[in-house]
Amino acid sequence: MSKYPEKLSLKEKYEEDHYFAKRDRELIKALREKRLSQALELKSKKHQKAARDFEQHFEEASQAYSKKPRKRLQSYSKILKKILKLFPVKRKEKS
């Protein structure tokens, strides 16, 4: 007996899983961007674009320094400083 039908079935399952995984990643990314913009109260398009750019820088640093934790931490620190300059944190005063 031929194993061709089994291979074809596995290929179809792979293509279906691949499609839905890609769609899920896109939906999760859109949800993250929406939550980020709501959390930071991003009103202008400029701030929304900056938030996406920072997220991209974070992902690039994570991949580039995946095996170098100190370099990754330094990179995260630089990104955070830039974020805090653009989006100052509102601190509550203690009574």
C-alpha positions in Angstrom: 0.0 0.0 0.0 1.1 3.5 -0.7 1.8 6.1 1.9 0.9 8.9 -0.4 -2.6 9.6 1.0 -1.1 9.8 4.5 1.6 12.2 3.4 -1.0 14.3 1.6 -3.2 14.4 4.7 -0.2 15.5 6.8 0.6 18.2 4.3 -2.9 19.5 4.4 -2.9 19.5 8.2 0.4 21.4 8.2 -0.9 24.0 5.8 -4.0 24.5 7.8 -2.1 24.8 11.1 0.4 27.2 9.5 -2.4 29.4 8.2 -4.2 29.6 11.6 -1.0 30.1 13.5 -0.1 33.1 11.2 -3.6 34.5 11.6 -3.4 34.1 15.4 -0.1 35.9 15.5 -1.5 38.8 13.5 -4.5 39.1 15.8 -2.4 39.0 18.9 -0.1 41.7 17.5 -3.1 43.9 16.8 -4.5 43.3 20.2 -1.1 44.2 21.8 -0.9 47.4 19.8 -4.4 48.3 20.8 -3.8 47.6 24.5 -0.5 49.5 24.4 -2.1 52.5 22.9 -4.9 52.4 25.4 -2.5 52.0 28.3 -0.4 54.9 27.2 -3.4 57.0 26.1 -1.9 57.5 22.6 -4.0 60.0 20.9 -1.8 61.1 18.0 -0.6 59.0 15.1 2.9 60.0 15.9 2.8 58.4 19.3 1.2 55.3 17.9 3.9 54.9 15.3 6.6 55.5 18.0 5.0 52.7 20.1 5.2 50.3 17.2 8.8 51.3 16.5 9.7 50.7 20.1 8.0 47.3 20.0 10.0 46.4 16.9 13.3 47.6 18.5 12.5 45.4 21.5 11.9 42.3 19.3 15.1 43.0 17.4 17.1 43.3 20.6 15.6 40.1 21.9 16.6 38.2 18.8 20.0 39.7 18.3 21.1 39.2 21.9 19.2 36.0 22.7 22.4 34.3 24.0 24.0 37.4 25.5 21.9 38.4 28.5 24.0 41.4 29.5 24.0 42.9 26.1 20.2 42.3 25.9 19.7 44.0 29.2 21.8 47.0 28.1 19.8 47.2 24.9 16.5 47.0 26.8 17.7 49.8 29.1 18.5 52.1 26.1 15.1 51.4 24.6 13.3 52.1 28.0 15.2 55.4 28.4 14.0 56.5 24.9 10.4 55.4 25.8 10.4 57.4 29.0 11.6 60.5 27.2 8.7 60.3 24.8 6.1 59.1 27.3 6.8 60.5 30.7 5.4 58.4 33.6 2.8 60.1 35.7 3.6 59.3 39.3 1.1 59.5 42.1 2.1 61.7 45.0 2.1 60.1 48.4 0.0 61.8 51.0 
